[in-house]
Each structure stands twice: as C-alpha cells, then as structure tokens.
Amino acid sequence: MDVAMTTASPDAVGRHQLRVERTGIVLRPNNSRVVIRPFQPADDRRVERIIGRVCALSEPQVEAQLDDVMQEFHDRHQKIRRFFLERFNDVRRLMLTDQPISEARRLLIGAYFTQEYALESAALFNPSMVWAPDQSGLPDGARRFIISLRATGEGHISSITFRSGTVDADRKIRLDEPTRFVTAPDQVPNTMYDKVLFLRKLIELRIDGAFAEQVLDTLGDRFTYQQLEAAIARALHQSRPRHHEVEPLAQGMRTLVRANYEVAFEPDLNVSERIIFPSSPTETNGIEDARFVEFREDDGSTSYYATYTAYDGKVVLPQLLETQDFLHFKASTLNGPEVRNKGLALFPRKVNGLYAMLSRQDNENIFLMYSDMLHFWYTKVPIAKPTYAWEFVQLGNCGSPIETDAGWLVLTHGVGAMRKYAMGAFLLDKDDPSRLIGRLEEPLLEPNANEREGYVPNVVYSCGAAVHDGVLIIPYAMSDYASTFATIPVDDVLKAMV
C-alpha cells in the first residue's frame, strides 16, 4: 500500500538558519526479505558426496523430501522450481553416471545447492533518487521516483535494491510499500563485447601484448564470452611451453570480460522485487553506494547511469551501471589512471562537449574530471578542499551535480571531529564547473538524536537527491543503518551560500 508521509517540525541548522524539514519517512532493513542464491561447497568431492546421497534415496523418498522443501519455501520465492533445475544443471557434471533421473530428483539435488540470503538484514542505506522512466497515470503536478539503496546482509555483502514512490503537487512524498518477494536478474546470454574497447581496457590493465593479440586476432569486431573463452583455449594450447607465463594473462582477460556483463529482470517484477547482487569477480564482497543519475544524451534521449564501488575483499574498483528502464542493466569497468577510490559522480549531461565527473582520488578533496569517452578517465583538477571545521577530516560528494539556473548544485559530505559526518553543499559555474562560485559555511544537515545511532554512528549520507517544483528532496542514510528523506527549497540553499 501507499503511505502518506507528513512532515515533522523544521530543524534550524547553522548560522544562516537553513530550515531543513525531515519527513518522518524511515526505510529500515527487513530481514524477512530473502533472495535465493547458489550454495556451492568449495570442494568438488563434497559436491559429489551430496549428490550421491540424494541418488541413493528411493523415488518415494525423493518425492516426500521434495514435497517438504516445496511446502516450506515455495511461497517465499518466485520461480523456485526453475532455480532448482538451474542449480542441478550447474552441478550435474559431477554426477558419476549419465543415467537419466526423474525431474523430482533433479529438483531435490538443486535444492541441496541453494540457500536463502537475507539481503538487507544488517542495513538499508545510502539512497540515490532519480525520476522514473514511466511517468504515466499520475495527477497533475505529481512525479514518480525510483530510489536505489545499498542493502547489506550476512557477511557484510552489499547489493543494490530499489523502492518507488511519488511526490505530489503539494510536495508530499508517498512511498510504495515493497512486496514480500525479492528476485535476482538473469544473466543476459551471448552478451556482445566490442574488440576495440576491450583491447583498450586490456592496455590500461597492462595485460596486452603478444598473447592478447593472438587471442583477439581470431575474433570478430564483436564477440561473446564463449567465443573469447574458445580463443583463449586455442591460444593456451599453442603456447604450452610458456604456460606459466601466459596463464595469468588469460585469467586477466577472463576477469575483465566477466566484470563487463548484462543482466535483465522480467518485466512483470515490481520495482521493489529487483535486486542486483554481486556477480562478477570484482564484486565478490559487495556492490556499494550506487550514485544514479538521469543522463541526457546528445541526441535528446535519456539513459540512467550509476557509478558504484565493486569490492572483492581486497581491492576497491569503481564501475558503471547503465539502464534505460531499470529492467535491463549493463555493468562496465571504468578505466584510466584517475579511476581510483570511491565516490565518483557523473554530471547529468556533457559539459562543453565532454563527459564530466566528480571524484575524490586522495580521500580528502573533491576533483573534477573530463573525458571524451565514458569508460576512460585520465586527468583531474581540484575544485574543493576541506575548509570548515565540520569537514576537516575529508570532503566528498553526495551524488551527481544538479543543474540549476544559478549553476551546478553539489551536495557534499564532510567529516569532522569524532568522525562525525554532516552534509553540505556548494555551487559550480554552469559553463566552467572547475570554478566554485558558492559554498555553505555550515552544514545543511547533521545527524540528530534519532539519527546518530546505527551501524556506524554519527553519520548522515546520500548518494543522490532530486528537485521537484523548486524543492530539494534529499534521501539520506542514518548512521549506515536505515534511510529517510528531508526537504528544503533550493533557493534557500543558494541564498545561504558564501
């Protein structure tokens, strides 16, 4: 159901008396929202033994055990039978015989290699807000939005989940209640890769050379993962005397292609039922802090991009998501010497004919980057340094710049004493974003008594806001645990700037 949200009393913040209104909406983590994921023992011998035990059951025992599993889990997930059969196909190579077995036995074997994962049991935070692609069926003055959130569960593994809602003509926010189901997308089969772009990324990663040329020379201008794998196998066979030398290069090529992938949800899935779970080698320990932006292309069309942090447990790697409809997503690696650290935020259109992005390579200052290619970034210039006491530790962005008549409005986060996070804002020149032309001396938003307790205390943080009818709508996280919204007229923010 939809829930009408009322505004709480304003909070006066700072010497300029900026009156930020907290809405009272709270998005808390819900440990009953579970997704089915593969369960894969690391040892193939153990997999063989589990399969053997299931194969030793009589057919009536198989049917009885499968019935118990379905009774307990079928109403918690959509298309659970299909998932069980897919998991069976994943492990069937380890069966000791090619003897046909019943569908019930295949389903039961699949169930033994499946598990539930409570994707937001620990936290639901760091939201990013954009206007939805579909604005049909709304009353005058209303707009529909989608927010992405970082959902964190067991093992502190993060994924991207979504919610939807509307803002009406009276600027009241209504959030759609999520359904009980959560479903991961399907990998898009036969994803095509561009040879020129792939080679350029190999060069950036320093895994080009004779072996890479040997592989790529046998491929067309566009190729699939399967075609690349076959070409690698041929090249490895031909390079057997140098196997120890070329195997790491082959593995690097495989990792790169798997980090550039496409996934798709079925069209009938509610927005809240979609979850982008880590699926590539660069993401094994999480997908963090997606900053979505509605990007206007040169031809007037619209795409949605999101920079996000892929984490494999050791290395932090900025990556890019692209979608037109929030059903089909393309994930890509970002390359270049300045693709470092967290917190990249893309401008919503090209500036002076170039892509533009905010960054923070040194953990302290905000930089501006330009590029003629979306996936490659080579240079940066500093535009903002920690200046006021509440941001002495570090400064970063809170999402993509918002275009206003006065310039590019950038929400920031600053870290001060006791590692307290507060949100601020500055203004960049519209034609030359390297020029900082306005800045708040005092925080726009600080954690209050209800927001300072959580997984990481004393933090307010956003990954992207939006403007509706002159009002800035800020979705933000409360101490890395739950999320909420605040609002303030854009003009009030601009007038308070130095």
N, C-alpha and C positions, 0 to 999 in steps of 0.2 A: 504494500500500500504506500501511498504518498503521505508524507508527514509535513505539515505546515510548520515552519520554524519561525519563532518570534525572536525579536532582538532583545538582548539584555541591556542594562543601563550602560551608557558610554563610559569608557575608561579614558581619563585625561592623561596624556602621555607627553612629557617633555616641556620645555620652557615655552614652546610655541602653542601649547595646548591643543595638539592634534587629538581629535576625538575619534578614536577607532572603536567601532561597535562590534562586540563579539556576539555572534548569532545564537549561541546556545546549542548548535548542532554538534554532536560528538559521534565520530566514527570509531568505534572500539574494535579491537581484534575479537574474532569469534572462532573459538576452537572447534565448533561443530561444522565449519565449512572445510570439507576434506576433498582432496583430489586423489584419484588412483594413479599410482606411479609404478614403474617396474621395480621389483625386488630381485636383485641379481647377486647371489653369492660370488665372491671373488674367485673361488676355486672351482674349475670345471668338474673336478672329480666329485665335489659335493653336489653339484647340479645333477650329475649322473645318478648319484645315490638317491636323491629325492625323486627323480623320475622313476627309478627302479622300484621304489617303494609304492608309488602310485600304480605302476603297471602290475604289481603283484596283487592288487586288490581284485576281487571278483567284480563282474559287471553290476550286480545288485549293490555291492558295497560302494562302488564308484557313484552310482546314481543317488544313493542315500547321502553320501558325503557331499556331493554337488548340490543336492537339494538343501542341505543345511547351510551351505555357503550362500546360495542364492536367497534363501529366506532371510538371512541376516544382513546381506549387503545390497540386494538388487534395487531397493528403494532409496539408497543413498547416492546412487550414481546413474548417469545416463549411458546407455550402450555398453553396459558392463560385460555382456557376453562377447561383444566384438573385441573388447580389450583382452579378455582371457584368451581368445583364439589367436590374437596377435602375439601375446606373450608365449603361447605354445609354439608358434612358428619361430619365435626368436631362439628357443632352446631345443627344438626338435633335432638339430644337427648332433646333439649329444645322446640321442636315443641309441640303444645298442642294436636295433633292428629296424628294417623298413616295413615291417608287418603293419598293415592298416589297423587303426584303432578307432573306437567309436567317438562320436562328437562329444559325448558326456565325458569321456576320459581325457580328450584334448582340452576341454573346458576346465576340468579339475586340475590338470597339470599346469595350465595357465594361471589358475588361481593361486597355486603354490609359489608362483614367481611374480606376484602382485602384492602391493601394500597400499594402505591409505597414508596420506600425508596431510596434516593439518597446516595448511599453508600460511595462516595468519594467527597461529596460536600464541605467538610471542608479541607481535606488534603489527600495526597497520598505520603507516605514517608516510611522511614526505610526499604529499599530494601535488599533482600538476593538473591544471584545469584548462580545457580548450572548449570552444563551441562545437557541438556535434555536427557531423556532416548532414544529418537529416533534421531539418527544422520545420517539417510539415506538421499540420494539425494542431498548431499552437494558437492561442488567442493573441490579439494584437498586443505588442509590447513585451511579449514573453520570448525567452530563448532557452533552448535545451543545451545542456553541457555534459561533457564526459570528464571525469577525473580519473587519472591513474594514481595508484598508490603502491608503495613498497610494502609487500606482505612478507613477514618473516616468521618462520616456523622452526621446527626441530632442527638442531644443528646450526642455527642462525643462518639458514639458507634463505635468501630473499628471491622473490619473484614479483612480477608486475600483475596487479589485479585492477579491476575497473568498477566504477559506480557511475550512475547517471542521475540527472535531476533537471530542474528548470528554475529560472529566475523570472518572475512575472513583472508586469508593468509597474507594480508598487515596490519592486526590488526585493521581494520576499523570496527566499530560497526554499525550494521544496526538493527533498532528496528521495529518489525512488528506493523502496526497500529491496534489498537483494533477495534473490531466490535461494533455495536451500542447496542448489547444485553448483558445482564448480567443475569445469571441463578444460583439459589442456587441448591445444590445437593439434591438427595433423601436420606432419611434415609434408611440404609440397614435393611430390615426386618429380624427378628429372628437372630440378632447378637448373637454369642455364647460367653459365659463367662467361664473362667476356675475357677473351685471351689477353688483349692489350692491357686492360685494367688489372687482371690477375698478375701479369708479368711485372707491372709497375709496383704492385704490392710485394711481390717476391723480392724485387730490388730493394725496396725500403727495409725489408726484414733481413736483407743480406743472405738470402738463400737462393739467389740466382746463380748463373754460371753454366758450365757445360752440361751438367746433369739436367738442370731445369730446361735448357734448350732442347736436349734430347727428348724430354717428355713432351714439351709443348709443340715441337715440330710435327708430331704425329696427330695433333688435334686440330680441329677446325677453328674458325674465328670465335665460335661459341661452342661450349661443351658442357656435359653433365658431370656430376661427381663420379658416376660409374665409368664414363669414358676416361676421366683423369686417372682413376684407380687402375684401369686396364693399361693405360700408357705408362704409369709408374711401374707396374709389374713387369712390363716388357723391358723397360729401361734398367730395372734392377737385375733382371736375368742377364742382360747384355753386359752388365757391369759387375759380375760376380767376383772378379779378382779384387775389386775395390769396394766390396760390400760394406765394410766397416766405415768407409769414408762417405758413401752416398746414402746409406740408410737414414742418418739424421736429416739429410736434405729432403728425402722422400717423406719422412714423418712431418717435417715442417710444411710441406706442400699440402699434405692431408689436413693438418691442423688449420691452415689458412682457409681451405675450401669449406671445412666444417664450421668455421666461425662466420662464414657468409652463407646464410641459409634463409629459407622462406617457410612460413607456417600459415595455416588458414583454419579459421573456425567455420562451422556450419552456420548458414545464415539465420537459422531459427533460434540460435542461442541468445538469450538475454545478455545485455552488456555485462551484468554482474556475474554471469556464469563463465566469463572468459578469463583465462589465466595464462600468462606467458611464463613458463617455468624454464629454468636453465637447461639448455640442451646441447651446447657446444663445449669443446674442451676449455675454452677461455672463460666459461660461465659456471664451472662445476660447483663453485661455492657461492654463487649468487648473481642475480641481476639487480643492481641497486640504483635508486634515485633517478628514474627516467624524467627528463625535462621535455615535455611535449610542447610543440609549437605548431600553430596553423600557418603554413608557409605558402605565400602567394608566388607562383611560378611566373616566369617572364611572359608566358602566353595567357596569363589570367587564370589558369587553373589552380586548384588548391591541393596541396599534399600536407600530410601531417608527419613531421619528423620528431624523433626523440633521441637526444643523446642520453646514454646511460653508462653505468660503470659495470663492466664484466670483471668478475673476480674468481680466480681459480684456486684460491687458498694461499697464493704467494704473490702473484702479480696482479696489479690493478690496470685494467685496459679499457680506455674509453671506446665505445662503439655507438652505432647509429641504427635506429629503427625507422622504417618508413611504411606508411599506410595511407590509403585514400578513404577507407571505410571502416576501420577498426575490426575488420574481419580477416583481411589478408595482410600479413606483415612480412617485411623483408629486413633482415638483420645484416649489417655490414661492418667490417672493420674500418676504423679510421687510421690513417697513416700520415707519416711526416714527423720531423724532429720535434714539432711543437705539440704533438698529440701525447700529452702527459698529464698525470694526476686526474683528479676528479673535477666535476663542476663545469663542464663545457655547456654552453647555452647558445643556440643558434638564433640569429636575428630572423624575424618573420618574413623577410624578403631580401633580395640582393640590395646592396648599398653601393652606388656608383659602379654598377655592373659586376660586382663581386659578391660571393658569399661572405658573410661576416659572422663571427662567433666570439663570445666572451670566454675567457679561460682563466685558470689560476695554476700555472705550472710550478710555482715556488712555495705553495702552501700559505702564502701571506697576501699577495697583491692580485688585483684584477687586471687582466690584459685584454687587448683586442687583437683578433686575428682576421686576416683577409685571405681568400683563396679563389682561384678560378675553377677549382674542382672540389666538389663537396667532400670527397673522401681523402683529400691530401692537404696538409697544413704545414707551412714551412716557416712563417715569420710571425712575430708578435710585437706589440708595443704596449708599455704600461699605461693604464689610464686612471687607476685609483689605488692608493695605498692606505693602510690603517692610519687614521688621523685623530680620531676621538677616543676617549678613554674606554668606551664600551666596545671598541674594535681593535685594541692594541695588539691582541694575540694574532688575529688573522681576519681577512676580509674575503668574502666570496659572494657570488650571485645567488639569487633565489628564483631562478628561472629566466626565460628568454626576455629580452627587452620588449617593452610595449610601446608602440608608436602613438604619440600624441601630437597635437598641433605645436606644442612647445618644444618637442624633442623626443628622444628615446628615454622612456622611464624605466629604470632598472631597480628592481627590489634587491636588496643585499642582505647578507647576514654578517654580523660582526661578533667576534669572540673577545670577551673581556676578562676581568678578574674572576677567579674561581671557575674558569671555563664556562662562563655564562654566555649563552647565545641570545642575541637580540636582532631584530630585523630593522633595516633602514632603507634608504632609497637615495639614488642620485639621478641626474638628468644629463644625457649626452646630446650634443648637437646633431640635428637630424641629417645634415649633409656630410658632416665630418664627425663620426662617433668617437674619434680619438680625443675630442675636446669635451672635457667635463665642465658643464655650464651651471650646474646646481647640485646641492647636496644637503641632506638633513644633518644637522649637528647632533640631534638627539634621536634615540631610537623611535621608530614608528610603532613597534610592537615588542614588548618584553614579556617573558613568562610571568603570569600572575600566580597567586597562591594555589589555584586549581590546576595549573598547567606545569608546575615545576617538578612534580613527582612523576617518575617513569623509569624506563629502561636506562636512559641517560638523562639525569636531572638537569633542570635549569636551561632547557632548550626550546626555542620556537624556530621553525624552519619550513620553508616552502620550496617547491620545485616549479612553480609557475602559477601566476594569477591571471585574471581577465578583467576587462572593463565592460560594464553594462550601463548604458544611459548615464554616463559620466561618473559612475561609481566604481571604484576599485574593489573587486572581490578577491580576497586573499584566502585560499585554502592553506592551512598550515598544520604542521605536526606539533604535538605537545610532548616534549621530552622523549622523543623516539618511541612512543607507545601508541598513541591514538591521534586522531586528526579532527580538525574543526574549521570554521570559517570566521573571518572578520571582514568588515566593510568600512570604506571611508571614501568621500568624494575625491576624485583625482585632483580637482582644483585646490582642495585643502592641502594636499601633499605638496603640490607645486609651489603654493604661496609660502609654505613654511621653509622652503629651501633657501640656503645661503647663496 
